[in-house]
Amino acid sequence: MIRTTAVVKTEFASKYLVQMCKHFAHKVDVEYTDTHGECRFDNGIAMFDADAACLHLAVEGTTEEAVTWAQSVLESHLLRFAFREHLEGLAWHRSDGA
């Protein structure tokens, strides 16, 4: 599996985690609490972890294309939901040792 991660500094991490999981639950299998969420897409999994200062995002996918697609979807939705914060694009980093 290919794994990438990104971190967003925000005091609203839990709010965005819940908002994104509720949104994706209309189309894919989702499990979440206020501090952890998982969305299971066709070719991978998106994971969210919230603490008081940051929202941590991770994507695991079977192919580069699946990971790139999931990153794009997560980023576009987060930027839309967090529009009041004027966030820039996310900096994704490989974390699978490749």
C-alpha positions as semicolon CSV with decimal commas, in nm:
position;residue;x (nm);y (nm);z (nm)
1;M;0,000;0,000;0,000
2;I;0,106;0,353;-0,073
3;R;0,063;0,591;0,222
4;T;0,075;0,970;0,230
5;T;0,007;1,215;0,512
6;A;-0,067;1,584;0,558
7;V;-0,116;1,805;0,863
8;V;-0,338;2,114;0,885
9;K;-0,293;2,351;1,176
10;T;-0,641;2,449;1,292
11;E;-0,830;2,481;1,616
12;F;-1,134;2,334;1,436
13;A;-0,979;1,994;1,358
14;S;-1,255;1,790;1,521
15;K;-1,526;1,993;1,348
16;Y;-1,370;1,937;1,005
17;L;-1,312;1,567;1,074
18;V;-1,679;1,513;1,159
19;Q;-1,799;1,733;0,872
20;M;-1,590;1,548;0,614
21;C;-1,686;1,204;0,746
22;K;-2,056;1,292;0,745
23;H;-2,022;1,422;0,390
24;F;-1,846;1,111;0,258
25;A;-2,084;0,878;0,446
26;H;-2,343;0,944;0,176
27;K;-2,127;0,755;-0,076
28;V;-1,877;0,529;0,103
29;D;-1,838;0,329;0,424
30;V;-1,735;0,565;0,706
31;E;-1,662;0,528;1,078
32;Y;-1,576;0,822;1,300
33;T;-1,562;0,979;1,644
34;D;-1,473;1,338;1,733
35;T;-1,102;1,251;1,718
36;H;-1,064;0,975;1,456
37;G;-1,232;0,894;1,128
38;E;-1,193;0,650;0,840
39;C;-1,349;0,662;0,494
40;R;-1,316;0,349;0,280
41;F;-1,301;0,436;-0,089
42;D;-1,287;0,179;-0,370
43;N;-0,906;0,177;-0,394
44;G;-0,800;0,288;-0,050
45;I;-0,870;0,446;0,285
46;A;-0,866;0,805;0,409
47;M;-0,798;0,855;0,779
48;F;-0,837;1,164;0,994
49;D;-0,708;1,233;1,344
50;A;-0,791;1,554;1,530
51;D;-0,622;1,710;1,828
52;A;-0,645;2,057;1,983
53;A;-0,408;2,214;1,729
54;C;-0,410;2,005;1,409
55;L;-0,602;1,782;1,174
56;H;-0,387;1,491;1,060
57;L;-0,484;1,331;0,730
58;A;-0,358;1,005;0,584
59;V;-0,436;0,828;0,260
60;E;-0,358;0,465;0,186
61;G;-0,414;0,336;-0,164
62;T;-0,333;0,049;-0,393
63;T;-0,197;0,266;-0,677
64;E;-0,040;0,609;-0,727
65;E;-0,354;0,712;-0,917
66;A;-0,582;0,610;-0,630
67;V;-0,371;0,800;-0,378
68;T;-0,353;1,110;-0,597
69;W;-0,730;1,099;-0,650
70;A;-0,801;1,064;-0,275
71;Q;-0,559;1,346;-0,188
72;S;-0,733;1,572;-0,437
73;V;-1,080;1,485;-0,310
74;L;-0,985;1,533;0,057
75;E;-0,804;1,858;-0,012
76;S;-1,082;2,013;-0,220
77;H;-1,346;1,926;0,037
78;L;-1,140;2,044;0,334
79;L;-1,056;2,375;0,166
80;R;-1,425;2,427;0,090
81;F;-1,537;2,340;0,445
82;A;-1,262;2,557;0,601
83;F;-1,309;2,855;0,368
84;R;-1,313;3,102;0,658
85;E;-0,956;3,003;0,746
86;H;-0,817;3,072;0,398
87;L;-0,606;2,756;0,404
88;E;-0,350;2,699;0,132
89;G;-0,311;2,366;-0,047
90;L;-0,201;2,071;0,162
91;A;0,156;1,944;0,165
92;W;0,133;1,565;0,126
93;H;0,429;1,348;0,223
94;R;0,499;0,982;0,150
95;S;0,510;0,791;0,477
96;D;0,521;0,431;0,354
97;G;0,900;0,416;0,335
98;A;0,913;0,435;-0,046
